[in-house]
């Protein structure tokens, strides 16, 4: 039997095209810092939902609460072995990146920060990093960051969608 939270998550993933919704939420017109913060919040939302489904009831609700640090939630998610090591690493790196400016209000996102997150995606990231568009321009740092942030969110949301589908 499904509860209201299950229905809400299903609607979030299936009711509206998830990538379109995430793209609006993590708006390219925002600053890089706001994009990172919103991506981390959206990722944590789906991580919370995953933990509720993956863990026994009380434990799942505890880990999905605001009392637990996101890094501890990621560790619990890693124990579930639902994600590959590179996917877990991408989620962890998003959290570390968010922490950089979360603890230093003047922090500026660097090219090396984007690479730090991107290298979790291996050859796909490298191909995109050095891609030249039709006008002969390299892909901008902010555009690459936006794509990477969406990729991390989508990884978690897809896993949740698969879990919900399997539980039918």
Residue pairs with C-beta under 8 A, 6 or more apart in sequence:
2 10
5 49
5 52
6 164
9 46
9 49
9 160
9 164
10 164
12 18
12 21
12 157
13 157
13 160
13 161
13 164
14 161
18 154
18 157
18 161
19 150
19 154
22 42
22 150
22 153
22 154
22 157
23 150
25 38
25 42
26 35
26 38
26 39
26 42
26 146
26 149
26 150
26 153
27 34
27 35
27 38
28 35
28 142
28 143
28 146
30 38
32 109
32 142
32 145
33 101
33 107
33 109
35 142
35 145
35 146
35 149
36 94
36 97
36 98
36 101
36 109
36 145
36 149
37 98
37 102
39 94
39 149
39 150
39 152
39 153
40 70
40 94
40 95
40 98
42 153
43 91
43 94
43 152
43 153
43 156
44 70
44 73
46 153
46 156
46 157
46 160
47 64
47 70
47 73
47 74
47 77
47 91
47 156
48 63
48 64
48 73
49 64
49 160
50 77
50 80
50 82
50 156
50 159
50 160
50 163
51 60
51 63
51 64
51 73
51 76
51 77
52 60
52 61
52 64
53 60
53 160
53 163
53 164
53 167
54 60
54 77
54 80
54 82
54 163
55 63
55 76
55 80
62 68
63 72
63 73
63 76
64 73
70 95
71 92
71 95
74 88
74 91
74 92
74 95
77 83
77 88
77 91
78 88
82 159
82 163
83 91
83 155
83 159
86 120
86 121
86 122
87 120
87 155
89 120
90 117
90 120
90 121
90 151
90 152
90 155
91 152
91 155
91 156
93 116
93 117
93 120
94 117
94 149
94 152
96 116
97 109
97 113
97 116
97 117
100 107
100 113
101 107
101 109
109 141
109 145
111 141
114 141
114 144
114 145
114 148
115 129
117 145
117 148
117 149
117 152
118 125
118 126
118 128
118 129
118 144
118 148
119 125
121 148
121 151
125 144
125 148
128 139
128 144
128 147
129 139
129 144
130 138
130 139
131 138
131 139
132 138
133 139
